[in-house]
Amino acid sequence: MKADRQDKKRKLDTKGFTLLEVLVAIVIFAIGFLAVASMQVSAIHGNSFGNEVTQATFLAQDKLEELKNSADITTEPNGNDTQGIFNRSWQIGPATGNARLVTATVAWTQRQNNHNVVLTTITRGNGE
């Protein structure tokens, strides 16, 4: 009789997980899943910002190259233009000897934050 009770007790002990164990496992899984989801959102925002910085840098570099390759930079005016969400402006400094300081700035707003990229080069006054 004692052996019969011990067999039944062993069978009851090995039937599976208790409700409490299942709930604890679900809570642990949910916390881990939320952490991964949060990291994913941060990665998406970071990639978006990185893409915008790359585009802004390209626009500024493109304008500097355009100004450096112009026939005579002394005739180029300062100015600005808009390329999508980017506002690009450029300034050509006064001549210092045969050199001029050229600055291109690209500004944009992302999620109510203002950002800008500024590139500067020195070029000869006649576009060389």
Secondary structure as UniProt FT lines:
FT   HELIX           2..13
FT   HELIX           19..68
FT   HELIX           73..75
FT   STRAND          79..83
FT   TURN            84..85
FT   STRAND          86..92
FT   TURN            97..98
FT   STRAND          99..110
FT   TURN            111..112
FT   STRAND          113..124
FT   TURN            125..126
//
